[in-house]
Amino acid sequence: MAPAFVRTDSSTGLCQIFAATAIKACNYAISIGLIHERSYDQNNWHDLYEVWKKLHNDGEYNLSKCALVLMHSAYLVGLSADYYNYGAAETKAVLARYNGTNEKAREYGERNYGLYQIFEKYNALER
């Protein structure tokens, strides 16, 4: 049983990821053979806290989970794994799902698409 004074989860780290979200994304990546690491149980507060601490204290871990959350978000909105060929609408949908499922999340996807385009301009040069 979780201690009474502890919140069960919150977003943390560079990419502001909830531990439960990271766990779902990791378990998804494990299930499709993308990564090979320990799976966690989002309903176990020990696992939640372990992942939360890693997200909070380790920037590299947080960034790696951000990528997995984005991939899982694409899956959750019904998109293919052909990530580099998404159009604007698909990319906005993934960005929105990263932040949730409500109207504010949709606004987040719209608002951050311009930032995505800046990063993509330079990342595309490396591919």
C-alpha positions as CSV (number, residue, x, y, z in Angstrom):
1,M,0.0,0.0,0.0
2,A,1.3,3.4,-0.9
3,P,2.1,5.8,1.9
4,A,-0.9,8.2,2.5
5,F,1.2,11.4,2.0
6,V,2.5,10.5,-1.4
7,R,0.8,11.5,-4.7
8,T,0.6,8.5,-6.9
9,D,2.2,10.2,-9.9
10,S,3.1,13.5,-11.5
11,S,4.9,14.7,-14.6
12,T,8.6,15.2,-14.0
13,G,12.0,15.7,-15.7
14,L,13.1,17.4,-18.9
15,C,10.1,16.2,-20.9
16,Q,7.5,16.3,-18.1
17,I,6.5,12.7,-18.3
18,F,4.2,10.9,-15.8
19,A,5.7,7.6,-14.6
20,A,2.6,5.7,-15.6
21,T,2.9,7.1,-19.1
22,A,6.5,6.1,-19.4
23,I,5.7,2.6,-18.1
24,K,2.9,2.2,-20.7
25,A,5.2,3.4,-23.4
26,C,8.1,1.1,-22.3
27,N,5.8,-1.9,-22.0
28,Y,4.5,-1.2,-25.5
29,A,8.1,-0.9,-26.9
30,I,9.0,-4.2,-25.2
31,S,5.9,-5.9,-26.7
32,I,6.9,-4.9,-30.2
33,G,10.5,-5.9,-29.7
34,L,11.8,-2.3,-29.9
35,I,13.6,-2.4,-26.6
36,H,14.8,-5.1,-24.3
37,E,14.6,-4.0,-20.7
38,R,12.6,-4.8,-17.6
39,S,8.9,-4.2,-17.8
40,Y,7.1,-2.4,-15.0
41,D,3.6,-2.5,-13.5
42,Q,1.9,0.9,-13.6
43,N,-0.4,-0.2,-10.8
44,N,2.5,-1.0,-8.4
45,W,3.5,2.1,-6.5
46,H,7.0,0.7,-6.1
47,D,7.4,0.5,-9.9
48,L,5.8,3.9,-10.3
49,Y,8.2,5.5,-7.8
50,E,11.2,3.8,-9.3
51,V,10.4,5.0,-12.8
52,W,9.5,8.5,-11.5
53,K,12.8,8.8,-9.8
54,K,14.6,7.9,-13.0
55,L,12.6,10.3,-15.0
56,H,13.3,13.0,-12.4
57,N,17.0,12.5,-11.9
58,D,18.3,11.2,-15.2
59,G,18.0,13.4,-18.2
60,E,19.1,10.8,-20.7
61,Y,16.6,8.3,-19.3
62,N,13.9,11.0,-19.5
63,L,14.7,11.8,-23.1
64,S,14.8,8.2,-24.1
65,K,11.3,7.7,-22.6
66,C,10.1,10.8,-24.4
67,A,10.8,9.1,-27.7
68,L,9.0,6.0,-26.6
69,V,6.0,8.0,-25.4
70,L,5.8,9.7,-28.8
71,M,5.9,6.3,-30.6
72,H,3.3,4.9,-28.2
73,S,1.2,8.1,-28.8
74,A,1.3,7.4,-32.6
75,Y,0.1,3.9,-31.9
76,L,-2.7,5.1,-29.6
77,V,-4.0,7.5,-32.3
78,G,-4.0,4.7,-34.9
79,L,-1.0,5.7,-37.0
80,S,1.6,3.5,-38.6
81,A,5.2,3.2,-37.4
82,D,6.3,5.1,-40.5
83,Y,7.1,8.1,-38.3
84,Y,9.2,10.1,-40.8
85,N,6.4,10.2,-43.4
86,Y,3.7,11.8,-41.2
87,G,2.0,14.9,-42.5
88,A,1.1,17.9,-40.4
89,A,-2.2,16.5,-39.2
90,E,-0.6,13.2,-38.1
91,T,2.3,14.9,-36.3
92,K,-0.1,17.3,-34.5
93,A,-2.2,14.3,-33.4
94,V,0.9,12.6,-32.0
95,L,2.0,15.8,-30.2
96,A,-1.5,16.2,-28.8
97,R,-1.7,12.6,-27.6
98,Y,1.7,13.1,-25.9
99,N,0.0,15.6,-23.7
100,G,-3.4,13.9,-23.2
101,T,-6.7,13.4,-24.8
102,N,-8.7,16.6,-24.1
103,E,-9.1,20.0,-25.8
104,K,-6.0,21.4,-24.1
105,A,-4.0,18.5,-25.4
106,R,-5.2,19.2,-28.9
107,E,-4.2,22.9,-28.5
108,Y,-0.8,21.6,-27.3
109,G,-0.4,19.7,-30.5
110,E,-1.2,22.7,-32.6
111,R,0.9,25.1,-30.6
112,N,4.0,22.8,-30.6
113,Y,3.9,21.8,-34.2
114,G,6.0,24.9,-35.2
115,L,8.6,23.9,-32.7
116,Y,8.6,20.4,-34.1
117,Q,9.2,21.8,-37.6
118,I,12.3,23.6,-36.3
119,F,13.8,20.4,-34.8
120,E,12.8,18.4,-37.8
121,K,14.6,20.8,-40.2
122,Y,17.9,20.0,-38.5
123,N,17.2,16.4,-37.6
124,A,16.3,15.6,-41.2
125,L,19.8,16.6,-42.3
126,E,21.3,13.9,-40.0
127,R,19.2,11.1,-41.6
